[in-house]
């Protein structure tokens, strides 16, 4: 064991050993074994029988049988039972055998985790997750677990065992100094992955753990966080019809009315909503849906029967929230952000009945009581209306916004319970001022502290269930443009209401009579009006395509976009084997690129560059980013550039024959940290590329990836010109052109 750096053996995770050179093992049975042991072992000590198997001859099925052969002597945990036969468990029959299938993404994300026994020991039956009717959110969290551990194991998922999950779960090394010390101690003392003797691989695994930017998840943490998200779900369900069909997200989407001017209401405080522009139509429903969840997160204590921890002590002080007022605020918020829910009444009360009007009108009538003075009452109404208009045009003074702290310098004894699960009553009220969209999703400070704040834990939980908007990867906080007060109004009968630039008449009765599409004003509809729900793409091995296409060059205006071809693309790694003889050199290029296109089809081409990632990103942004009709992929391990037409975005996975070996990332701006690389799923890359040209970085797992890669050399002062390919839509050819020409 010492030779193989093993400190212990376990039946659940059999260890692999390497014998010294020219070492032979003699295997005896019966009395021969006892005689041989007596020569070496002390007869006064307990002897153990050690079984050795030839690892080269053990199939996966045989390994599992050996691992589980002794399990009959102990009770199976719920997780093992569910993992062995998920479709037979009562909890999940609705998911695996549904009458109407709303669970494909949830089912896929569960199946991705079933292959890993290390995750499942905390699983408990009787959760009834399907009754929550949020399979999209559950799928997001489970996929987050899967891809987190893909990253932490550098795509070596066979290394995943119970010990490493126990040691790393709940830790946040990017923010907590104590967690960084713990992870370093784990790897220094071989407390995890002790069976891995590859020094280089252990170094990569340590680095992957230290660079992880969130709270490291597990199924145990997922189940604890369900306890926190469940009361929010119950609150939102009370807004919907009693027997609504589909999931909560699908139902809310049917009741959503999109504004036409791409200016979306964003709640920044309990009584203040600002209109903020966004170029993507889908941002409207995305932001509205999450704002409804955030309100429920701030106020579920008072709107549901599920209290925070320690609420009894608080309740004795007589400070329980006013449920009636909270429901009025909640309904008003849903109307403000764009939801016309069944039974809701859109207020048609004139502006003169607003609180401002009432105060002004009462003041005037007290100064000039109608019983003592003769005048036309409409004069006071008109005057009050004008004053209200003046008041509403006065902007509130911008004060320095208080941002929630993500870390604290007060270090408490480590406990997983403080990194997940139901919040306590004290932090429930303390964090109410910060649980708004701008604090949850927009870049936060990366300053480290001894421990995480309770807000940081809430933020991580929320983003695990409802991830950030795809187009917001590099977006800073929008600038405030217009503010409105958010006060509950008296309800009036439903009538015609103006939304955006079009008018509409809406009558909502019950869920069964409503179209599956969102309610819309009577105006032309944008092609991108409906939100696309993205399900995570399972990592898998794609078949390689092998037909090479020759390369010739011709000049063409950069804005001509060719039609997508029906050719099969050569895999990216195979394209690198092309020789210079297969291409024509371009003599006018600068040194930032080699003098030929290495490979091309009608959809894509590749070439090499001498520019570093930071230099390439800086030059492309400054010189040509808005003028190319394709996505650009920089391979950090080989310094090769792949250019793929946006119209052929779906072909991107075909260029990576073993897609699970690659990571993909996009630059995003983080306050106080500059540009950092944010890992993306392959399907997210395809989705972004469909929306327009963009720059991505890629490489092999275990080498090349560093979140701060772009900041290392982007300010190096290079004088080289950017070289990019152009496509001749007439000659169907690509060529390299220096952008300085």
C-alpha positions in Angstrom: 0.0 0.0 0.0 2.9 2.4 0.8 4.3 1.7 -2.7 1.0 2.8 -4.3 0.4 5.7 -1.9 -2.7 4.0 -0.4 -3.7 4.8 3.1 -6.9 2.7 3.2 -8.9 0.2 1.3 -12.7 0.1 0.8 -15.1 -2.3 -0.7 -17.1 0.4 -2.3 -14.2 1.8 -4.2 -11.6 -1.0 -5.0 -8.2 0.5 -5.4 -5.8 -0.2 -8.4 -2.3 -1.1 -7.5 0.9 -1.4 -9.6 3.4 -4.2 -8.7 7.1 -3.5 -8.6 9.1 -4.7 -11.6 9.7 -8.5 -11.7 7.4 -9.0 -8.8 5.4 -12.2 -8.7 2.4 -13.0 -6.5 1.8 -16.5 -5.3 -1.8 -17.4 -4.6 -2.5 -20.3 -2.2 -5.7 -21.9 -1.0 -6.6 -23.7 2.2 -3.8 -25.1 4.4 -1.2 -23.9 2.0 -2.4 -20.3 2.5 -2.3 -20.7 6.3 1.2 -22.1 6.2 2.5 -19.3 3.9 0.9 -16.7 6.2 2.4 -18.2 9.3 5.9 -17.5 8.0 5.2 -13.7 7.7 2.4 -12.8 10.1 2.2 -12.7 13.9 -0.2 -15.4 15.0 -1.4 -13.2 17.9 -2.8 -10.6 15.6 -5.9 -10.7 13.5 -5.4 -11.9 9.9 -7.4 -10.6 6.9 -7.9 -12.2 3.6 -7.1 -9.9 0.6 -8.6 -10.6 -2.8 -6.7 -9.4 -5.9 -8.2 -9.2 -9.4 -6.6 -8.6 -12.8 -7.8 -5.1 -13.6 -7.2 -5.7 -17.4 -9.8 -8.5 -17.4 -12.6 -6.9 -15.3 -15.6 -5.6 -17.3 -17.7 -2.7 -15.9 -20.4 -5.2 -15.1 -18.0 -7.4 -13.2 -16.7 -4.5 -11.2 -20.1 -3.5 -10.2 -21.0 -7.1 -9.2 -17.9 -7.3 -7.1 -18.6 -3.9 -5.5 -22.2 -4.8 -4.6 -21.7 -8.5 -3.8 -21.4 -7.9 -0.1 -24.2 -5.3 0.0 -26.8 -8.0 1.0 -25.4 -7.9 4.5 -26.4 -4.2 4.9 -29.5 -2.1 4.2 -29.6 -0.2 0.9 -30.0 3.5 1.1 -32.8 5.3 -0.8 -30.3 6.6 -3.3 -29.1 3.1 -4.2 -32.6 1.9 -4.6 -33.6 4.8 -6.8 -30.4 4.6 -8.9 -31.0 0.9 -9.6 -34.6 1.3 -10.8 -35.7 5.0 -11.0 -38.7 4.3 -13.2 -40.1 1.9 -10.5 -40.0 4.4 -7.7 -43.4 5.9 -6.8 -42.0 9.4 -6.5 -40.8 9.4 -10.1 -43.4 7.5 -12.0 -44.9 10.8 -13.2 -41.5 11.8 -14.5 -40.5 8.5 -16.2 -44.0 7.4 -17.3 -46.0 10.7 -17.7 -49.3 11.0 -19.4 -48.3 14.4 -20.7 -44.5 14.8 -20.8 -43.3 18.0 -19.1 -40.1 16.4 -17.8 -37.6 15.6 -20.6 -34.9 18.0 -19.4 -35.4 16.9 -15.7 -35.3 13.2 -16.7 -32.1 13.7 -18.8 -30.4 15.6 -15.9 -31.3 12.8 -13.5 -30.1 10.1 -15.8 -26.8 12.0 -16.2 -26.2 11.6 -12.4 -27.4 8.0 -12.1 -24.0 6.7 -13.4 -22.2 8.1 -10.3 -22.8 6.1 -7.0 -20.8 8.8 -5.1 -23.7 11.3 -5.4 -26.6 9.2 -4.2 -26.2 8.2 -0.5 -28.0 11.3 0.8 -31.1 10.7 -1.5 -34.4 10.3 0.3 -37.7 8.9 -1.0 -40.9 10.7 -0.4 -39.7 14.0 -1.8 -42.4 14.2 -4.5 -40.4 16.7 -6.6 -42.9 16.4 -9.4 -45.6 18.0 -7.3 -43.6 21.2 -7.2 -44.2 21.6 -11.0 -40.8 23.3 -11.6 -39.0 20.6 -13.6 -37.1 23.3 -15.6 -35.6 24.7 -12.4 -34.8 21.3 -11.0 -33.2 20.3 -14.3 -31.0 23.4 -14.2 -29.8 22.6 -10.7 -29.0 18.9 -11.5 -27.2 19.9 -14.7 -25.3 22.4 -12.6 -24.2 19.6 -10.4 -23.1 17.4 -13.3 -21.1 20.1 -15.2 -19.6 21.3 -11.9 -18.1 17.9 -11.3 -17.1 17.6 -15.0 -15.0 20.7 -14.4 -13.7 19.7 -11.0 -12.5 16.3 -12.3 -11.1 17.8 -15.5 -13.6 15.5 -17.4 -12.1 12.4 -15.6 -15.4 11.4 -14.1 -14.2 7.9 -13.2 -12.2 9.6 -10.4 -15.4 10.6 -8.7 -15.8 8.9 -5.3 -17.7 9.5 -2.1 -14.6 10.9 -0.3 -13.9 13.7 -2.7 -17.6 14.7 -2.8 -17.7 14.8 1.0 -14.5 16.9 1.2 -15.4 19.5 -1.5 -19.2 19.9 -1.3 -20.4 23.2 0.1 -16.9 24.9 -0.3 -16.4 28.2 -2.1 -12.7 28.6 -2.7 -13.1 31.7 -4.9 -14.4 33.8 -2.0 -13.6 32.0 1.2 -9.9 31.9 2.4 -10.8 29.2 4.9 -12.2 27.0 2.1 -9.0 27.5 0.0 -6.9 26.4 3.0 -9.2 23.4 3.4 -8.9 22.3 -0.2 -5.1 22.7 -0.2 -5.0 20.6 3.0 -7.2 17.9 1.4 -4.8 17.5 -1.6 -1.6 17.9 0.5 -2.7 15.2 2.9 -4.2 12.8 0.3 -7.6 13.1 2.1 -9.2 12.8 -1.3 -8.3 10.9 -4.5 -5.6 9.0 -2.6 -5.8 6.3 -5.3 -4.7 8.8 -8.0 -0.9 8.6 -8.1 -0.5 10.8 -11.2 1.2 14.0 -9.9 0.4 16.1 -12.9 -3.3 15.1 -12.8 -3.5 15.8 -9.0 -2.1 19.2 -9.7 -4.7 19.9 -12.3 -7.5 18.6 -10.0 -6.3 20.9 -7.2 -6.2 23.9 -9.6 -9.7 23.2 -10.9 -11.1 23.1 -7.4 -9.3 26.3 -6.3 -10.6 28.2 -9.4 -14.2 27.1 -9.0 -16.3 30.3 -8.7 -19.4 29.1 -6.8 -20.4 26.9 -3.9 -19.5 23.4 -4.9 -22.8 21.5 -5.2 -23.9 17.9 -4.4 -27.2 16.0 -4.2 -27.2 16.5 -0.4 -27.1 20.3 -1.0 -29.7 20.1 -3.7 -32.1 18.3 -1.3 -31.5 20.9 1.4 -32.1 23.8 -1.0 -35.4 22.3 -2.0 -36.5 23.0 1.5 -35.8 26.7 0.8 -37.3 26.9 -2.6 -40.5 25.0 -1.8 -42.3 27.8 0.1 -41.6 30.2 -2.8 -43.2 27.7 -5.2 -46.2 27.4 -2.9 -46.6 31.2 -2.9 -46.4 31.5 -6.7 -48.9 28.6 -7.1 -51.5 30.6 -5.2 -51.4 33.2 -8.0 -52.3 30.6 -10.6 -55.6 28.7 -11.3 -56.1 25.7 -8.9 -55.7 23.1 -11.6 -53.4 24.7 -14.1 -51.9 22.5 -16.8 -48.2 22.2 -17.4 -45.3 23.6 -15.3 -45.3 26.9 -13.4 -42.9 28.4 -16.0 -45.1 27.3 -18.9 -48.2 28.7 -17.2 -46.6 32.0 -16.3 -45.4 32.3 -19.9 -48.9 32.0 -21.2 -50.0 34.9 -19.0 -47.1 37.1 -19.9 -47.6 40.3 -22.1 -44.5 41.5 -23.8 -43.9 45.2 -24.1 -43.1 46.4 -27.6 -40.4 49.0 -27.0 -37.8 46.6 -25.4 -37.9 48.6 -22.2 -38.5 46.3 -19.4 -39.7 47.0 -15.8 -37.0 46.0 -13.2 -37.8 46.2 -9.5 -34.8 47.7 -7.7 -36.6 48.3 -4.3 -39.8 47.3 -2.7 -41.6 50.5 -3.8 -39.6 51.4 -6.9 -39.5 50.0 -10.4 -37.2 51.2 -13.2 -37.6 50.7 -16.9 -34.4 49.4 -18.4 -33.7 48.7 -22.1 -32.5 45.4 -23.4 -32.0 44.4 -27.1 -33.3 40.9 -26.7 -37.0 40.3 -26.6 -36.6 37.2 -24.5 -35.2 39.3 -21.6 -38.7 40.5 -20.8 -40.1 37.1 -19.6 -36.8 36.1 -18.2 -36.6 39.1 -15.9 -40.3 39.2 -15.0 -40.4 35.5 -14.1 -37.3 35.8 -11.8 -38.6 39.0 -10.2 -41.8 37.1 -9.2 -39.6 34.4 -7.6 -37.4 37.0 -5.9 -40.5 38.6 -4.3 -41.6 35.2 -3.0 -38.0 34.7 -1.7 -38.2 38.0 0.2 -41.7 37.5 1.6 -42.6 33.8 1.8 -42.7 34.4 5.6 -46.1 36.0 5.7 -47.4 34.5 2.4 -47.0 30.8 3.3 -47.1 28.5 6.2 -43.4 27.7 5.9 -41.4 29.9 8.2 -37.6 30.5 8.4 -35.5 28.8 11.1 -36.0 30.4 14.6 -39.2 32.2 13.7 -40.9 31.3 17.1 -38.6 33.7 18.9 -39.4 36.4 16.4 -43.1 35.7 16.5 -43.3 36.2 20.2 -42.2 39.9 19.7 -45.4 40.5 17.7 -43.6 41.4 14.5 -45.2 39.1 12.0 -45.5 40.5 8.5 -48.9 41.7 7.4 -50.1 39.1 5.0 -52.9 41.2 3.4 -50.5 44.0 2.5 -47.9 41.6 1.1 -50.5 40.0 -1.2 -51.5 43.4 -2.5 -47.9 44.2 -3.2 -47.3 40.8 -4.8 -50.2 41.1 -7.2 -49.2 44.7 -8.1 -45.7 43.5 -8.9 -46.9 40.8 -11.2 -49.0 43.2 -13.1 -46.2 45.7 -13.3 -43.7 43.3 -14.8 -46.1 42.0 -17.4 -48.3 39.1 -16.1 -52.1 39.3 -16.6 -53.1 36.4 -14.3 -56.6 34.8 -14.1 -58.9 36.9 -11.9 -56.6 39.8 -11.9 -58.1 43.2 -12.5 -56.1 45.8 -14.5 -56.6 49.2 -12.8 -58.3 51.8 -15.0 -58.6 54.4 -12.2 -57.6 57.9 -13.5 -54.3 59.4 -12.3 -56.3 61.9 -10.1 -57.0 59.0 -7.7 -53.4 58.2 -7.1 -52.0 58.9 -3.6 -50.3 62.1 -4.8 -53.6 63.3 -6.3 -55.6 62.5 -3.1 -53.1 64.4 -0.9 -53.1 67.5 -3.2 -56.8 67.5 -3.8 -57.6 67.2 -0.1 -55.2 70.1 0.7 -56.9 72.4 -1.9 -60.4 71.5 -0.6 -59.4 72.2 3.0 -58.0 75.6 1.9 -61.1 76.3 -0.2 -64.0 74.3 1.3 -66.8 73.9 -1.3 -69.4 74.8 1.2 -67.8 78.2 1.9 -66.6 79.1 -1.7 -68.2 79.1 -5.1 -66.1 77.6 -7.9 -66.2 74.8 -10.5 -64.9 71.6 -8.9 -63.2 70.6 -12.1 -60.7 73.5 -11.6 -59.3 71.8 -8.5 -59.2 68.4 -10.3 -57.3 69.9 -13.2 -54.9 71.7 -10.9 -54.3 68.6 -8.8 -53.6 66.6 -12.0 -51.1 69.1 -13.2 -49.2 69.1 -9.9 -49.2 65.2 -9.9 -47.6 65.4 -13.4 -44.9 67.7 -12.2 -44.2 65.5 -9.2 -43.9 62.4 -11.3 -41.4 64.0 -13.6 -39.1 64.9 -10.7 -36.3 62.2 -10.5 -35.3 60.7 -7.2 -31.8 61.7 -6.2 -29.3 58.9 -6.9 -27.5 57.9 -3.7 -24.6 55.6 -3.4 -26.2 52.2 -3.7 -25.5 49.8 -0.9 -24.3 46.5 -2.3 -24.5 43.3 -0.3 -21.3 41.8 1.0 -20.5 38.3 -0.3 -17.9 37.6 2.4 -17.3 38.2 6.1 -14.1 38.3 8.1 -15.9 36.6 11.0 -15.0 32.9 10.7 -17.4 30.4 12.3 -17.0 26.7 12.8 -17.5 25.0 9.4 -20.9 23.6 8.9 -22.6 22.4 5.7 -25.9 23.6 7.1 -24.7 27.2 6.8 -24.0 26.8 3.1 -27.4 25.4 2.0 -31.0 24.9 3.1 -33.7 27.1 4.8 -32.5 30.5 5.9 -32.7 31.7 9.5 -35.1 34.4 10.6 -32.4 37.0 11.2 -30.8 36.9 7.8 -34.3 36.5 6.2 -35.1 40.1 7.2 -31.5 41.4 7.0 -31.1 40.4 3.3 -34.6 41.5 2.1 -33.1 44.8 0.8 -30.7 42.9 -1.5 -32.8 40.1 -3.0 -33.4 42.0 -6.3 -32.3 41.3 -9.8 -29.4 43.7 -9.9 -27.7 42.1 -6.9 -28.3 38.5 -7.9 -27.2 38.4 -11.5 -24.9 41.3 -12.2 -21.1 41.0 -11.6 -20.2 41.1 -7.9 -17.0 41.9 -6.1 -14.4 39.1 -6.1 -12.8 40.3 -2.9 -12.0 37.3 -0.6 -12.9 37.0 3.1 -12.6 34.3 5.8 -16.2 33.1 5.2 -19.2 33.6 3.0 -22.0 35.9 3.9 -25.5 34.5 4.2 -26.5 36.6 1.2 -23.9 34.9 -0.9 -25.4 31.6 0.0 -28.9 32.8 -1.0 -27.6 34.2 -4.2 -25.9 30.9 -5.1 -29.0 28.9 -4.3 -31.2 31.1 -6.5 -28.8 31.1 -9.4 -28.5 27.3 -9.3 -32.3 27.0 -9.8 -32.8 29.9 -12.2 -29.5 30.7 -14.1 -28.5 34.0 -15.6 -29.8 35.2 -18.9 -27.7 33.9 -21.8 -27.2 37.2 -23.5 -26.2 38.8 -20.2 -22.9 37.0 -20.0 -20.8 40.1 -20.6 -23.3 42.8 -19.5 -22.8 45.2 -16.7 -25.7 46.6 -14.7 -28.0 48.7 -17.0 -28.2 52.4 -16.4 -31.4 53.6 -14.9 -33.6 55.5 -17.3 -37.1 55.9 -15.9 -38.6 55.3 -12.4 -42.1 54.6 -11.3 -43.5 54.1 -7.9 -44.9 50.7 -7.1 -47.8 51.1 -4.8 -50.8 48.8 -4.4 -53.9 50.2 -6.2 -57.6 49.5 -5.7 -58.8 46.9 -8.3 -61.3 47.9 -10.9 -63.2 45.9 -13.6 -61.0 44.6 -16.5 -61.0 46.8 -19.5 -58.9 48.1 -22.4 -55.3 48.9 -21.4 -52.4 50.2 -23.3 -49.2 48.2 -23.3 -46.2 49.5 -25.1 -47.3 51.1 -28.3 -50.3 49.0 -29.0 -53.7 48.7 -27.4 -55.4 45.5 -26.5 -58.5 44.1 -24.7 -57.8 41.1 -22.5 -60.4 38.9 -20.8 -59.0 36.1 -18.6 -61.3 33.4 -17.2 -59.5 30.1 -16.5 -56.4 28.4 -17.5 -58.1 25.9 -19.9 -59.3 28.7 -22.2 -56.0 30.4 -22.7 -53.7 29.9 -25.7 -50.3 28.3 -25.1 -48.7 31.5 -26.6 -48.1 34.7 -24.5 -50.8 37.3 -24.6 -49.8 40.0 -27.1 -50.9 43.5 -28.1 -52.4 43.8 -31.6 -49.2 44.7 -33.3 -46.6 42.9 -35.4 -44.8 40.2 -33.4 -41.0 40.0 -33.3 -39.5 36.7 -34.5 -37.7 36.4 -31.2 -40.7 37.2 -28.9 -40.9 33.8 -27.3 -38.4 32.8 -24.6 -36.5 29.7 -25.5 -36.0 27.3 -22.6 -32.6 25.7 -23.1 -32.1 22.2 -21.7 -28.5 21.3 -21.0 -26.7 19.3 -23.7 -25.4 16.0 -22.4 -21.7 15.5 -23.1 -21.3 12.7 -25.6 -18.9 11.5 -28.3 -19.9 12.6 -31.8 -18.8 10.6 -34.8 -16.0 12.2 -36.8 -16.6 13.3 -40.4 -13.8 12.6 -42.7 -14.2 14.3 -46.1 -11.5 17.0 -46.5 -12.2 20.0 -48.7 -9.5 21.8 -50.6 -8.7 25.4 -50.0 -8.4 28.3 -52.5 -8.6 32.0 -51.8 -10.5 35.0 -53.3 -11.3 38.5 -52.3 -14.9 39.5 -51.4 -16.6 42.3 -49.4 -16.8 41.3 -45.8 -20.5 41.9 -45.4 -21.5 39.1 -47.9 -22.8 36.1 -46.1 -22.9 32.8 -48.0 -25.7 30.4 -47.8 -25.1 27.5 -45.5 -23.8 24.5 -47.4 -24.9 20.9 -47.2 -21.3 19.6 -47.0 -20.1 17.7 -44.0 -17.5 19.5 -42.0 -14.1 18.2 -41.2 -13.5 17.8 -37.5 -11.5 20.6 -36.0 -8.7 18.4 -34.7 -8.4 16.6 -38.0 -8.3 19.8 -39.9 -5.0 20.5 -38.2 -3.4 17.7 -40.1 -3.7 19.5 -43.5 -0.5 20.5 -45.1 0.7 23.7 -46.7 0.5 22.0 -50.1 -3.3 21.9 -49.8 -3.6 25.6 -49.5 -2.5 28.8 -51.4 -0.3 31.3 -49.5 -1.3 34.9 -49.3 1.8 37.1 -49.5 0.2 40.2 -48.1 -0.3 39.1 -44.5 1.4 40.3 -41.4 3.1 38.1 -38.9 0.0 37.7 -36.7 -1.2 34.8 -38.8 0.6 32.1 -40.8 0.4 32.7 -44.5 -2.3 30.3 -45.5 -5.8 28.9 -44.6 -5.2 25.4 -43.4 -8.6 24.0 -44.2 -12.0 25.3 -45.4 -15.5 24.4 -46.5 -18.4 26.6 -47.5 -19.3 27.0 -43.8 -16.0 27.3 -42.0 -12.2 27.6 -42.2 -9.2 27.4 -39.9 -5.8 29.1 -39.8 -3.0 29.6 -37.2 -2.0 32.8 -35.4 0.9 34.1 -33.4 -1.3 36.3 -31.3 -1.9 35.4 -27.7 -5.5 35.0 -26.5 -5.5 38.4 -24.8 -3.9 40.2 -27.9 -6.4 38.5 -30.3 -9.4 39.5 -28.1 -8.2 43.0 -27.8 -7.5 43.5 -31.6 -10.7 41.8 -32.7 -12.8 44.0 -30.4 -11.0 47.1 -31.5 -10.8 46.5 -35.3 -13.3 44.1 -36.7 -15.7 42.5 -34.2 -18.9 44.1 -35.6 -18.0 43.5 -39.3 -17.6 39.8 -39.6 -20.5 37.4 -40.4 -19.1 34.5 -38.4 -18.1 33.2 -35.0 -14.5 33.0 -34.1 -13.1 30.2 -31.9 -9.5 30.6 -30.5 -8.0 27.2 -29.6 -5.7 28.2 -26.6 -3.6 24.9 -26.8 -2.7 25.2 -30.5 -3.3 28.9 -31.3 -5.5 27.9 -34.2 -8.5 30.0 -35.2 -11.8 28.4 -36.4 -14.2 30.7 -38.2 -17.8 29.3 -38.5 -20.6 31.1 -40.2 -23.5 32.1 -37.9 -25.9 30.6 -40.4 -24.2 27.2 -39.8 -24.0 27.4 -36.0 -25.7 24.0 -35.6 -22.6 22.4 -37.2 -20.3 23.5 -34.4 -20.6 20.2 -32.4 -19.6 18.2 -35.6 -16.2 20.0 -35.6 -15.3 18.4 -32.2 -15.3 14.6 -32.7 -14.9 14.0 -28.9 -16.8 17.0 -27.6 -16.4 15.9 -23.9 -12.7 16.5 -24.1 -13.1 20.2 -24.8 -14.1 23.2 -22.7 -15.6 26.3 -24.3 -15.7 29.8 -22.8 -16.6 33.4 -23.5 -15.1 36.6 -22.1 -17.2 38.5 -19.5 -16.4 41.7 -17.7 -16.2 41.3 -13.9 -15.9 44.4 -11.7 -12.4 44.7 -10.1 -11.2 41.6 -12.0 -11.3 42.7 -15.6 -12.2 40.3 -18.4 -12.5 36.7 -17.2 -13.4 33.5 -19.1 -16.8 32.0 -18.3 -17.3 28.4 -19.2 -20.3 27.6 -21.5 -22.2 24.5 -22.5 -21.9 23.6 -26.1 -25.6 24.3 -26.7 -25.1 27.8 -25.2 -22.3 28.4 -27.7 -24.6 27.3 -30.6 -27.4 29.5 -29.3 -25.2 32.6 -28.9 -23.7 32.0 -32.4 -27.2 31.9 -33.9 -27.8 35.4 -32.6 -24.8 36.9 -34.2 -21.0 37.0 -34.5 -19.1 36.4 -31.3 -15.7 35.4 -29.9 -15.1 32.1 -28.0 -12.1 30.4 -26.5 -11.7 26.6 -26.3 -9.2 24.0 -25.3 -8.7 20.6 -23.8 -9.8 19.8 -20.3 -6.8 19.7 -18.0 -4.7 22.2 -19.9 -5.0 25.8 -21.0 -8.0 26.9 -19.1 -7.5 29.9 -16.8 -10.3 32.3 -16.0 -7.8 35.2 -16.1 -6.2 34.1 -19.3 -7.2 37.3 -21.2 -5.7 39.6 -18.7 -2.2 38.1 -18.8 -1.0 39.8 -22.0 -3.8 41.9 -23.6 -1.9 45.1 -22.7 1.3 43.9 -24.1 1.4 46.7 -26.7 1.5 44.6 -29.8 1.9 46.5 -33.1 0.6 43.7 -35.3 -2.5 44.0 -37.4 -5.4 41.6 -37.1 -5.7 39.0 -39.9 -9.1 37.5 -40.5 -10.6 35.5 -43.3 -13.2 36.7 -45.8 -15.6 34.7 -47.9 -16.3 35.1 -51.6 -20.0 34.1 -52.0 -19.5 34.0 -55.8 -16.4 31.8 -55.9 -17.3 30.0 -52.7 -13.8 30.6 -51.3 -12.1 31.9 -48.2 -9.0 34.0 -48.0 -7.0 35.7 -45.2 -6.9 39.5 -45.3 -5.0 41.9 -43.0 -7.5 44.2 -41.4 -5.2 47.1 -41.8 -5.6 47.0 -45.6 
